[in-house]
Amino acid sequence: MNAYSVICAGVLALLQSVQASDLIRIALLFFMTLFSLIGLLTSLRLKGELEECLAKIEAMSVQARVNDFVALGQLEGRSSRYPRFRWIFPIFYSMTTVGFITLIVYRLVTGEAIK
């Protein structure tokens, strides 16, 4: 996620500093939007697979009667009010996808992309 953030920041800085054609700028924004969308879909898939694996581990621990000794992410007490870590990547990629789409729409509506 850190590398992706650096890449996004570099691309946005590049869009501001380089005197490239508008077609290249819009193409770069579309590429970053696509890259972000692929990251979102991948993170949702991985989140689903994680939850499936955790459910199977829980079923096995219940069957073996060791579920009291296996921690599977069911927090108790104060920590239970925080969102689960597995939602961080889908939220992050959703925000970047929406941000890039907003930037594309803004550039197309204001005419900055097509001069």
PyMOL CGO cylinders between C-alpha atoms (Angstrom):
from pymol import cmd
from pymol.cgo import CYLINDER

trace = [
    CYLINDER, 0.00, 0.00, 0.00, 2.90, 2.35, 0.71, 0.3, 1, 1, 1, 1, 1, 1,
    CYLINDER, 2.90, 2.35, 0.71, 4.41, 1.76, -2.73, 0.3, 1, 1, 1, 1, 1, 1,
    CYLINDER, 4.41, 1.76, -2.73, 1.05, 2.36, -4.37, 0.3, 1, 1, 1, 1, 1, 1,
    CYLINDER, 1.05, 2.36, -4.37, 0.69, 5.65, -2.46, 0.3, 1, 1, 1, 1, 1, 1,
    CYLINDER, 0.69, 5.65, -2.46, 4.11, 6.78, -3.65, 0.3, 1, 1, 1, 1, 1, 1,
    CYLINDER, 4.11, 6.78, -3.65, 3.23, 5.86, -7.25, 0.3, 1, 1, 1, 1, 1, 1,
    CYLINDER, 3.23, 5.86, -7.25, -0.04, 7.79, -7.04, 0.3, 1, 1, 1, 1, 1, 1,
    CYLINDER, -0.04, 7.79, -7.04, 1.70, 10.83, -5.60, 0.3, 1, 1, 1, 1, 1, 1,
    CYLINDER, 1.70, 10.83, -5.60, 4.35, 10.65, -8.33, 0.3, 1, 1, 1, 1, 1, 1,
    CYLINDER, 4.35, 10.65, -8.33, 1.75, 10.41, -11.08, 0.3, 1, 1, 1, 1, 1, 1,
    CYLINDER, 1.75, 10.41, -11.08, -0.21, 13.37, -9.71, 0.3, 1, 1, 1, 1, 1, 1,
    CYLINDER, -0.21, 13.37, -9.71, 3.00, 15.42, -9.41, 0.3, 1, 1, 1, 1, 1, 1,
    CYLINDER, 3.00, 15.42, -9.41, 3.91, 14.42, -12.96, 0.3, 1, 1, 1, 1, 1, 1,
    CYLINDER, 3.91, 14.42, -12.96, 0.54, 15.60, -14.22, 0.3, 1, 1, 1, 1, 1, 1,
    CYLINDER, 0.54, 15.60, -14.22, 1.17, 19.03, -12.72, 0.3, 1, 1, 1, 1, 1, 1,
    CYLINDER, 1.17, 19.03, -12.72, 4.79, 19.55, -13.68, 0.3, 1, 1, 1, 1, 1, 1,
    CYLINDER, 4.79, 19.55, -13.68, 5.23, 18.05, -17.14, 0.3, 1, 1, 1, 1, 1, 1,
    CYLINDER, 5.23, 18.05, -17.14, 4.00, 19.88, -20.21, 0.3, 1, 1, 1, 1, 1, 1,
    CYLINDER, 4.00, 19.88, -20.21, 2.46, 16.82, -21.82, 0.3, 1, 1, 1, 1, 1, 1,
    CYLINDER, 2.46, 16.82, -21.82, -0.45, 16.67, -24.21, 0.3, 1, 1, 1, 1, 1, 1,
    CYLINDER, -0.45, 16.67, -24.21, -3.92, 16.49, -22.74, 0.3, 1, 1, 1, 1, 1, 1,
    CYLINDER, -3.92, 16.49, -22.74, -4.45, 13.06, -24.28, 0.3, 1, 1, 1, 1, 1, 1,
    CYLINDER, -4.45, 13.06, -24.28, -1.46, 11.71, -22.36, 0.3, 1, 1, 1, 1, 1, 1,
    CYLINDER, -1.46, 11.71, -22.36, -2.72, 13.25, -19.13, 0.3, 1, 1, 1, 1, 1, 1,
    CYLINDER, -2.72, 13.25, -19.13, -6.19, 11.73, -19.49, 0.3, 1, 1, 1, 1, 1, 1,
    CYLINDER, -6.19, 11.73, -19.49, -4.70, 8.38, -20.53, 0.3, 1, 1, 1, 1, 1, 1,
    CYLINDER, -4.70, 8.38, -20.53, -2.51, 8.43, -17.43, 0.3, 1, 1, 1, 1, 1, 1,
    CYLINDER, -2.51, 8.43, -17.43, -5.53, 9.18, -15.23, 0.3, 1, 1, 1, 1, 1, 1,
    CYLINDER, -5.53, 9.18, -15.23, -7.49, 6.35, -16.86, 0.3, 1, 1, 1, 1, 1, 1,
    CYLINDER, -7.49, 6.35, -16.86, -4.55, 4.00, -16.27, 0.3, 1, 1, 1, 1, 1, 1,
    CYLINDER, -4.55, 4.00, -16.27, -4.35, 4.97, -12.59, 0.3, 1, 1, 1, 1, 1, 1,
    CYLINDER, -4.35, 4.97, -12.59, -8.13, 4.55, -12.26, 0.3, 1, 1, 1, 1, 1, 1,
    CYLINDER, -8.13, 4.55, -12.26, -7.91, 1.10, -13.80, 0.3, 1, 1, 1, 1, 1, 1,
    CYLINDER, -7.91, 1.10, -13.80, -4.95, 0.22, -11.58, 0.3, 1, 1, 1, 1, 1, 1,
    CYLINDER, -4.95, 0.22, -11.58, -6.90, 1.39, -8.54, 0.3, 1, 1, 1, 1, 1, 1,
    CYLINDER, -6.90, 1.39, -8.54, -9.99, -0.56, -9.56, 0.3, 1, 1, 1, 1, 1, 1,
    CYLINDER, -9.99, -0.56, -9.56, -7.95, -3.73, -10.01, 0.3, 1, 1, 1, 1, 1, 1,
    CYLINDER, -7.95, -3.73, -10.01, -6.46, -3.19, -6.54, 0.3, 1, 1, 1, 1, 1, 1,
    CYLINDER, -6.46, -3.19, -6.54, -9.98, -2.77, -5.13, 0.3, 1, 1, 1, 1, 1, 1,
    CYLINDER, -9.98, -2.77, -5.13, -11.27, -5.96, -6.74, 0.3, 1, 1, 1, 1, 1, 1,
    CYLINDER, -11.27, -5.96, -6.74, -8.19, -7.90, -5.64, 0.3, 1, 1, 1, 1, 1, 1,
    CYLINDER, -8.19, -7.90, -5.64, -8.46, -6.69, -2.06, 0.3, 1, 1, 1, 1, 1, 1,
    CYLINDER, -8.46, -6.69, -2.06, -12.16, -7.60, -1.94, 0.3, 1, 1, 1, 1, 1, 1,
    CYLINDER, -12.16, -7.60, -1.94, -11.33, -11.08, -3.23, 0.3, 1, 1, 1, 1, 1, 1,
    CYLINDER, -11.33, -11.08, -3.23, -8.56, -11.53, -0.67, 0.3, 1, 1, 1, 1, 1, 1,
    CYLINDER, -8.56, -11.53, -0.67, -10.85, -10.31, 2.11, 0.3, 1, 1, 1, 1, 1, 1,
    CYLINDER, -10.85, -10.31, 2.11, -13.46, -12.86, 1.08, 0.3, 1, 1, 1, 1, 1, 1,
    CYLINDER, -13.46, -12.86, 1.08, -10.90, -15.66, 0.98, 0.3, 1, 1, 1, 1, 1, 1,
    CYLINDER, -10.90, -15.66, 0.98, -9.60, -14.66, 4.41, 0.3, 1, 1, 1, 1, 1, 1,
    CYLINDER, -9.60, -14.66, 4.41, -13.08, -14.75, 5.91, 0.3, 1, 1, 1, 1, 1, 1,
    CYLINDER, -13.08, -14.75, 5.91, -13.72, -18.16, 4.33, 0.3, 1, 1, 1, 1, 1, 1,
    CYLINDER, -13.72, -18.16, 4.33, -10.46, -19.55, 5.76, 0.3, 1, 1, 1, 1, 1, 1,
    CYLINDER, -10.46, -19.55, 5.76, -11.21, -18.10, 9.19, 0.3, 1, 1, 1, 1, 1, 1,
    CYLINDER, -11.21, -18.10, 9.19, -14.67, -19.72, 9.14, 0.3, 1, 1, 1, 1, 1, 1,
    CYLINDER, -14.67, -19.72, 9.14, -13.15, -23.10, 8.29, 0.3, 1, 1, 1, 1, 1, 1,
    CYLINDER, -13.15, -23.10, 8.29, -10.52, -22.76, 11.02, 0.3, 1, 1, 1, 1, 1, 1,
    CYLINDER, -10.52, -22.76, 11.02, -13.26, -21.85, 13.48, 0.3, 1, 1, 1, 1, 1, 1,
    CYLINDER, -13.26, -21.85, 13.48, -15.30, -24.90, 12.45, 0.3, 1, 1, 1, 1, 1, 1,
    CYLINDER, -15.30, -24.90, 12.45, -12.26, -27.14, 12.89, 0.3, 1, 1, 1, 1, 1, 1,
    CYLINDER, -12.26, -27.14, 12.89, -11.47, -25.67, 16.32, 0.3, 1, 1, 1, 1, 1, 1,
    CYLINDER, -11.47, -25.67, 16.32, -15.08, -26.14, 17.45, 0.3, 1, 1, 1, 1, 1, 1,
    CYLINDER, -15.08, -26.14, 17.45, -15.03, -29.73, 16.21, 0.3, 1, 1, 1, 1, 1, 1,
    CYLINDER, -15.03, -29.73, 16.21, -11.74, -30.38, 18.04, 0.3, 1, 1, 1, 1, 1, 1,
    CYLINDER, -11.74, -30.38, 18.04, -13.09, -28.58, 21.13, 0.3, 1, 1, 1, 1, 1, 1,
    CYLINDER, -13.09, -28.58, 21.13, -10.21, -26.11, 21.26, 0.3, 1, 1, 1, 1, 1, 1,
    CYLINDER, -10.21, -26.11, 21.26, -12.11, -22.98, 20.21, 0.3, 1, 1, 1, 1, 1, 1,
    CYLINDER, -12.11, -22.98, 20.21, -11.45, -21.35, 23.59, 0.3, 1, 1, 1, 1, 1, 1,
    CYLINDER, -11.45, -21.35, 23.59, -7.73, -21.36, 22.78, 0.3, 1, 1, 1, 1, 1, 1,
    CYLINDER, -7.73, -21.36, 22.78, -7.89, -20.15, 19.16, 0.3, 1, 1, 1, 1, 1, 1,
    CYLINDER, -7.89, -20.15, 19.16, -8.06, -16.42, 18.45, 0.3, 1, 1, 1, 1, 1, 1,
    CYLINDER, -8.06, -16.42, 18.45, -9.84, -15.75, 15.17, 0.3, 1, 1, 1, 1, 1, 1,
    CYLINDER, -9.84, -15.75, 15.17, -10.38, -12.00, 15.25, 0.3, 1, 1, 1, 1, 1, 1,
    CYLINDER, -10.38, -12.00, 15.25, -13.37, -11.89, 17.57, 0.3, 1, 1, 1, 1, 1, 1,
    CYLINDER, -13.37, -11.89, 17.57, -12.22, -9.08, 19.80, 0.3, 1, 1, 1, 1, 1, 1,
    CYLINDER, -12.22, -9.08, 19.80, -13.81, -8.54, 23.16, 0.3, 1, 1, 1, 1, 1, 1,
    CYLINDER, -13.81, -8.54, 23.16, -14.03, -5.42, 25.26, 0.3, 1, 1, 1, 1, 1, 1,
    CYLINDER, -14.03, -5.42, 25.26, -12.64, -2.05, 24.27, 0.3, 1, 1, 1, 1, 1, 1,
    CYLINDER, -12.64, -2.05, 24.27, -10.92, -3.17, 21.08, 0.3, 1, 1, 1, 1, 1, 1,
    CYLINDER, -10.92, -3.17, 21.08, -14.11, -4.57, 19.57, 0.3, 1, 1, 1, 1, 1, 1,
    CYLINDER, -14.11, -4.57, 19.57, -15.40, -1.13, 18.55, 0.3, 1, 1, 1, 1, 1, 1,
    CYLINDER, -15.40, -1.13, 18.55, -12.60, -0.57, 16.01, 0.3, 1, 1, 1, 1, 1, 1,
    CYLINDER, -12.60, -0.57, 16.01, -13.10, -1.64, 12.39, 0.3, 1, 1, 1, 1, 1, 1,
    CYLINDER, -13.10, -1.64, 12.39, -11.47, -4.87, 11.36, 0.3, 1, 1, 1, 1, 1, 1,
    CYLINDER, -11.47, -4.87, 11.36, -8.10, -4.58, 9.67, 0.3, 1, 1, 1, 1, 1, 1,
    CYLINDER, -8.10, -4.58, 9.67, -9.31, -6.58, 6.67, 0.3, 1, 1, 1, 1, 1, 1,
    CYLINDER, -9.31, -6.58, 6.67, -11.39, -3.58, 5.57, 0.3, 1, 1, 1, 1, 1, 1,
    CYLINDER, -11.39, -3.58, 5.57, -8.42, -1.19, 5.30, 0.3, 1, 1, 1, 1, 1, 1,
    CYLINDER, -8.42, -1.19, 5.30, -7.32, -2.18, 1.80, 0.3, 1, 1, 1, 1, 1, 1,
    CYLINDER, -7.32, -2.18, 1.80, -10.80, -2.17, 0.21, 0.3, 1, 1, 1, 1, 1, 1,
    CYLINDER, -10.80, -2.17, 0.21, -11.49, 1.24, 1.77, 0.3, 1, 1, 1, 1, 1, 1,
    CYLINDER, -11.49, 1.24, 1.77, -8.12, 2.59, 0.61, 0.3, 1, 1, 1, 1, 1, 1,
    CYLINDER, -8.12, 2.59, 0.61, -8.57, 1.38, -2.98, 0.3, 1, 1, 1, 1, 1, 1,
    CYLINDER, -8.57, 1.38, -2.98, -12.18, 2.62, -3.02, 0.3, 1, 1, 1, 1, 1, 1,
    CYLINDER, -12.18, 2.62, -3.02, -11.01, 6.09, -2.03, 0.3, 1, 1, 1, 1, 1, 1,
    CYLINDER, -11.01, 6.09, -2.03, -8.28, 6.18, -4.67, 0.3, 1, 1, 1, 1, 1, 1,
    CYLINDER, -8.28, 6.18, -4.67, -10.63, 4.89, -7.38, 0.3, 1, 1, 1, 1, 1, 1,
    CYLINDER, -10.63, 4.89, -7.38, -13.25, 7.51, -6.52, 0.3, 1, 1, 1, 1, 1, 1,
    CYLINDER, -13.25, 7.51, -6.52, -10.54, 10.20, -6.37, 0.3, 1, 1, 1, 1, 1, 1,
    CYLINDER, -10.54, 10.20, -6.37, -9.16, 9.37, -9.81, 0.3, 1, 1, 1, 1, 1, 1,
    CYLINDER, -9.16, 9.37, -9.81, -12.65, 9.15, -11.33, 0.3, 1, 1, 1, 1, 1, 1,
    CYLINDER, -12.65, 9.15, -11.33, -13.48, 12.54, -9.79, 0.3, 1, 1, 1, 1, 1, 1,
    CYLINDER, -13.48, 12.54, -9.79, -10.29, 14.01, -11.22, 0.3, 1, 1, 1, 1, 1, 1,
    CYLINDER, -10.29, 14.01, -11.22, -11.10, 12.65, -14.70, 0.3, 1, 1, 1, 1, 1, 1,
    CYLINDER, -11.10, 12.65, -14.70, -14.65, 14.01, -14.58, 0.3, 1, 1, 1, 1, 1, 1,
    CYLINDER, -14.65, 14.01, -14.58, -13.39, 17.38, -13.34, 0.3, 1, 1, 1, 1, 1, 1,
    CYLINDER, -13.39, 17.38, -13.34, -10.84, 17.63, -16.14, 0.3, 1, 1, 1, 1, 1, 1,
    CYLINDER, -10.84, 17.63, -16.14, -13.44, 16.67, -18.76, 0.3, 1, 1, 1, 1, 1, 1,
    CYLINDER, -13.44, 16.67, -18.76, -16.13, 19.02, -17.43, 0.3, 1, 1, 1, 1, 1, 1,
    CYLINDER, -16.13, 19.02, -17.43, -13.87, 22.04, -17.01, 0.3, 1, 1, 1, 1, 1, 1,
    CYLINDER, -13.87, 22.04, -17.01, -12.25, 21.47, -20.36, 0.3, 1, 1, 1, 1, 1, 1,
    CYLINDER, -12.25, 21.47, -20.36, -8.74, 21.16, -18.94, 0.3, 1, 1, 1, 1, 1, 1,
    CYLINDER, -8.74, 21.16, -18.94, -8.30, 17.82, -20.64, 0.3, 1, 1, 1, 1, 1, 1,
    CYLINDER, -8.30, 17.82, -20.64, -9.52, 18.89, -24.07, 0.3, 1, 1, 1, 1, 1, 1,
    CYLINDER, -9.52, 18.89, -24.07, -8.16, 22.19, -25.31, 0.3, 1, 1, 1, 1, 1, 1,
]
cmd.load_cgo(trace, "trace")
